[in-house]
Structure formats: structure tokens, C-alpha cells
Amino acid sequence: MLILLIDELISFFPLLNAFAYISTRTVAATFTSGLIVFLLSPPMIRFLKKYQKNGQPIRADGPKRHILEKSGTPTMGGVIILLGVIVSSMLWADLSNRYIWIVGFVALFFGLIGFYDDYLKVFKSSSNGLGSTYKIMLQTFISIISIYFLTKYVADFDTVVFLPFLKDFSINLGIFFIIFSTLVIVGSSNSVNLTDGLDGLAIMPVMIAIGSFGLIAYLTGNILFSEYLNIQYMPGSGELAIVCGAVIGAGIGFLWYNAPPAMIFMGDTGSLSLGSVIGIIAVITKHEFVLLIIGGLFVLEATSVIVQVISFRLTGKRIFKMAPLHHHFEQKGWSEPTIVIRFWIISLILALVGLLTLKLR
């Protein structure tokens, strides 16, 4: 939105030409969203405390200290994150870019699914909320719509996928690309959701992952960099770096209040929408398999739940003391800050390894 105004004013104020560059607008989007979330969080926390009598529902079978320490903490903080990201992106991104609208569509509707789930849990005292089956169905529906528009109405987008470490190797999935991409988006969204179980645990890895994909988006959207790195050139994808910057800024603003001991939780509103943004950007930039590395922490958390469920149903035994994985380490006696910081470190290492695949081809 502001880019149109800037274009009109450049002739009078030449310094504004700096905002013609994606890098400058990404920094501006980061600061804008961060400021929005930082300033709106205190009144939002007061509002949620007033109307959420019991706050975030705490697992009865979870660590006992959670009942004592986390009961009453308000949730649905993802509303502020989503607001910061959308407003900042609308201000600084080129709104003629269709990728921006597709990512915004996915983020908004996944956020609405999470919002309704949080609403049922908190205000209607429904322990299961919307229910996993309905959530997956709605997420799948939104993902299919977004991928349909991506393949139908974006001229330079195709159904080819690429594998990291393999030079000049690609597979055209054709109609199956919709199924594949839907799995990526839904899987990413729910993996982030499963990771969001301790104060500050999910938001930092989200920022690390989205920052990595912001760089990937910028590189794939630049023909010189994409040719040098031998990665698929995706015209217009560089603009997504601005959305990624907005997510990072919103994450920083939110972490100020979500750091242990958390004053607010993001809830499904935040985790589902942020996870979906990572997933759809991975699809757009043709780095779906690299997401398995960069988002490796989310993969580990989701895998621990899947393995735990399968093992218990088949053998009646649990492999982990508790799932997701962060609760396993809690049960082993690790303190919450220790788990959070160590998981942050793991996330950073995995992101660096994932980015290394850009060169090792």
C-alpha cells in the first residue's frame, strides 16, 4: 500500500528510493509488526484476563507443575500476531503480487480455524475444542483452495518439485501436486501447534524458520542469485521476504510477553496460522523438502506424538515418558528454560544446515 505513495513521492524526496528495494521494506515490515504487537499486547492481555476466567486449558495428564504455574494465563495471543503480520504486510508489500494474497489467505483462514478452536476451549469449556478431525478437514479445504489458485492463476508457477543436494533433478507431480502441497501446509501448521507447549518454545523456532524461508524467497525471486545457486527461479517470490520480516517482527514483540513466565499464550490462533505460513512459503519457493530440515524441530515434535500413539495402540507401551517431545524432557527433570533454550539451539542449527543445501547442489 505504502509503496504506491512512495512511488509518487520519490521525485520530490529521492531518499525514498531506498524503499523500492525489498530489503528495505522487509526491515520496515519487521519494525512495524514488532511495534504493533509490542504496544497492543498489554491491553490485549488485560482484556483476555477479564473475559477468560480460567485462561488456557491445561492438560490434566500433563506435568503437574503446569496446573500450578500456568493456570489462568490468557490465550489467543495469536490474534495480535496475526494482526501485526497482516497490517505490516499490507503496508509494505507490493499488493499486486499474487503470492502475497495467497499467503495472506492461508494465514488468515488457518488463524480463524485456530481462533474458533481456542474460543470453544476457553469460553465454552470444551476440552477438545473444535476436534482434530474437523480441524484437519478445514485445513485441508483451505490448503486445496490456495494451491488451486497458485497453480491456476500464477503464470510462472508449475507443479514441479525439487530435492535438496541433487543438482538438476526434479519431478513433475501434475495433479498430485495439490495433495503433496496440502500435506506440506497442513503438516507444517499442526507441527508448530504441537511444539507450542512451553513458554516461548514455539515462537523462536518459528522466527528462525520463517527467517530462513525469507532468505530463500529473496534468493529464488532474484534471477542472478537463483542462477548462481542453481535453484529454481520464481519471479515475484522475493516479495514474500516482506511477509517473513513481518512475522519475525511480530514474533519478537510477542516473545517479550511470552518469555518464561509467560503473560500470554498464542493459542491455536497463532500456532496454526504461523505454521501454515511457513508451509505455503516452502511450497511457493519450491523448497518443500528443505522444510523438513529447517523445520526439523517441528518434525521431531510431531513425530514423537505419532510414534507414541502408534506404539501405545500396538503394544500398550509408551516410548516416551510423555509426548510431544518437550514434555518427555520435562518428565525427565529438565527445567522449562533449559528445554526451551536447548530446543532453540537445535532449531538454529537445523536452519543453518537447511540453508547450506542451497549451495551443496
Secondary structure, DSSP 8 states (H G I E B T S, - for coil): -HHHHHHHHTTT-GGGGGGGSHHHHHHHHHHHHHHHHHHHHHHHHHHHHHH-SS-S---TTS-HHHHHHTTT----THHHHHHHHHHHHHHHS-TT-HHHHHHHHHHHHHHHHHHHHHHHHHHS--TTTT-HHHHHHHHHHHHHHHHHHHHHH-TT--SEEE-TT-TT-EEE-TTHHHHHHHHHHHHHHHHHHHH--STTTTHHHHHHHHHHHHHHHHHHT-HHHHHHHT----TTGGGHHHHHHHHHHHHHHHHHHHSSS-S---HHHHHHHHHHHHHHHHHHTT-HHHHHHHTHHHHHHHHHHHHHHHHHHHHS--SSSSSSHHHHHHHTT--HHHHHHHHHHHHHHHHHHHHHTTT--
